Every structure is written in structure tokens, then in C-alpha cells.
Amino acid sequence: MTLSQSLQLLFVVSVVVLLLAHRLHQWLRYKLPPGPYPWPIIGNIYHVKPDRLRSYTEWSKIYGPIISVWVGSTLNVVVSNSELAKEVLKDNDQQLANRHRTMAGAVLSKNGKDLIWADYGPHYVKVRKLCNLELFSPKSVEALRPIREDEVRAMIKSIFKDFCNTHPDNRGEGLVLRKYLGSVAFNVITRLVFGKSFVSKEGIMDNQGLEFQAILAAEFKLGGALMGMVEHIGWLKWILWFYNNKALSKHLARKERLVRDIMDEHKAKSTKSGSRKQHFVDALLSLEEKYDLGEDTIIGLLWNMITAGMDTIAITVEWAMAELIKNPRVQHKAQEELERFTWTPPEAIMPEEIDMSMMPGLVTYMGTPLKAVPSMRLPTYLYE
């Protein structure tokens, strides 16, 4: 055997011994819940399906309600019933409530200076108290109700107008609501958070709105699943740092620049008028001294409201539409209205069998997208 062959064999044996030693160390150190057997280095990455929540559901049927899943060299313990979730998130929240920050989360939140990525501690308690008592108190939520109602009315008018232009004979064809729901979510959140509308009455978006949309798209791209997987493989982290750190820092500066411009506008308006409004940006600026808020925390909270708010709106709409279809009384009443006021047969709009299957997970959503079919209840000329 030549020297080069000996070195190659020694290298292979060393790698195998190190991997076995690493696995033995984990087995001896932890008494872990059962779960799918992980591969060396990459763990269970290749076992996880594109919809990882389905994988967790299937594994819980095999291994029980609490399972171990390895993402690279990172251990994840997954619980799959309400009793264990209560024990983890309520009974032992101080030990287990910290959220693991990805590299993107750490950079964009400046190591948890916001609410979503904050560690459980004095800062988290302070900003959560601020949200509960000030931003989302019943009085504050009710004060912002006209904004929500105004945007919903604008959405309904837009749907009606487009439906009349597309289907002048009113034959009940489907109208995809994705565009309208996306617009109303965008307009509601931006008006609640920033206190301004980026879209004119003619439907034209201004420069700040275009910049805001570009920032959201870039953030989604930077937080992609591929980089998230690479981050959990220890010896590949340097690739992620080299590739992503500069881009994340540049993106963070872009976000901060936009928010600072909007904050400066509000400060100037409040100085001139001597009063502040209920929008989140004004509310946070007025509470800055009371809660000892830094600029990083204010900017982080505003972006938390944007991301969480848009997600909440989407989930609420899906649940509302699902409940509307599942409720026999509401469905029967809708059928009566359709039979009375439209030419469209009810069965063309509400079939006898509707696929109401749900995708499992912490957030349950529809397995099959729903479409609403608007129909005018009276002749067209009456609306004119």
C-alpha cells in the first residue's frame, strides 16, 4: 500500500470514528424522545417533506406526541397535542419560551430588540406589556376601526366594479379574490402601522409604497428555506455568513431608512399640530419615554406589526370563509337569497360536496383554496 493510499484510508477511518463518537456522545448525554433516525451531518433534512407540518403529523402517529427531529446538527423537539403544548408554552414558559434566532432573525432584529425575536426576560415583558395595555387595548383597537371598515368598503366596491366590467350579463362566473384580499391586507396594515396610505384614490402607489413592497419581497427572499437549512449544518455556516451577512445588513439599513423617513414625517406633523393620532407609529413615539424605548425597538415593533398583521388577516379570511361554508344555516340562507334574486342556479355556486380538508399544523389552513362568486341581487340599472 502506497503512502497516498494509506493517508486516504486514514482520513476515511477518522471521519467515520468522529461521526460515531459524535452520535455516541449525543445518545449518552441526552435522554431524547423517539423520532426518525437521523443521517450523519444532515440529520433528518432529507426525511422532511416540502410541507414539514405533514411530516411532523405522520411521525407523531408512529413515534408518539413528542418526537426528536434533527435539522442538521440542531435538535428540535416537536410536540403534537394541546396538553404538551400547554406544558411547554405555559407551565414551563420561562425555561422554554425563548425563540431560536436564525442568522436572518438575529441580524434583522438586532439580536432580539423587537418582540417576535426577543428572549424571555425584562425586555420581552416590557414590550409585551406595551402591546397589551397600549397598542391593542380595547379602546385603541376600537379607535382604529374606521380604517378597517373604510378599506373593506373600498375592496367590496372594487370587486363589484370589476365583476360588472368582466361579466356584464351577470351569469355568476367565478372571480378570484387573491388580488383583492392582498390589497386590503396591504392597505389596512400600512394605514394602521404607518398612519398613511401608499395608494391614491386612483389606485396609484407612491414611491414609499413601492419601496415598502420591494423591502417585503427582498426579506422573503433573504429568509429562504435553503439558507435556513444550511445554517443548521455547523461546518457550512461560514458559507452562509460569507454569502448572506452583507446582504442582510444592507437590507436592514434599507428598512430602517424607510421607517425613519416616515417617523420624521409624523414628528413634524405632531409638532406642527400639537396632537398625535392612534396609529402605531404615533403611539410608539408618544410612549417612547414612558416605556424607555430605543429607536431599534420602535422600528422592530413596527415591522413585527406588519409581518404578523398581514399573516393574521390572511388566516382570518380563510377561517371566516371556511366557517361560512360549514355552517348549514348560513349556507341555506345564502341559497335562498340566490334563488330569489339571481339567475344563477344555486348548485353552480354552492356544490353539494365541498372539499373542506385542512392542512395540519400549528396554523390550520385550507387544503383547497376557496373562491367567492359575487352575484348582484338586483338588476344592474338600479345600482347605476
Secondary structure as GFF3:
##gff-version 3
##sequence-region A 1 384
A	DSSP	alpha_helix	3	29	.	.	.	ID=ss1
A	DSSP	three_ten_helix	45	47	.	.	.	ID=ss2
A	DSSP	alpha_helix	52	63	.	.	.	ID=ss3
A	DSSP	beta_strand	66	71	.	.	.	ID=ss4
A	DSSP	beta_strand	74	79	.	.	.	ID=ss5
A	DSSP	alpha_helix	82	86	.	.	.	ID=ss6
A	DSSP	pi_helix	87	91	.	.	.	ID=ss7
A	DSSP	alpha_helix	93	96	.	.	.	ID=ss8
A	DSSP	alpha_helix	103	108	.	.	.	ID=ss9
A	DSSP	alpha_helix	122	130	.	.	.	ID=ss10
A	DSSP	pi_helix	131	135	.	.	.	ID=ss11
A	DSSP	alpha_helix	138	143	.	.	.	ID=ss12
A	DSSP	alpha_helix	145	166	.	.	.	ID=ss13
A	DSSP	alpha_helix	178	194	.	.	.	ID=ss14
A	DSSP	alpha_helix	207	222	.	.	.	ID=ss15
A	DSSP	alpha_helix	225	231	.	.	.	ID=ss16
A	DSSP	three_ten_helix	234	236	.	.	.	ID=ss17
A	DSSP	alpha_helix	237	273	.	.	.	ID=ss18
A	DSSP	alpha_helix	280	286	.	.	.	ID=ss19
A	DSSP	alpha_helix	295	326	.	.	.	ID=ss20
A	DSSP	alpha_helix	328	341	.	.	.	ID=ss21
A	DSSP	alpha_helix	346	349	.	.	.	ID=ss22
A	DSSP	beta_strand	358	359	.	.	.	ID=ss23
A	DSSP	beta_strand	365	366	.	.	.	ID=ss24
A	DSSP	alpha_helix	380	383	.	.	.	ID=ss25
###
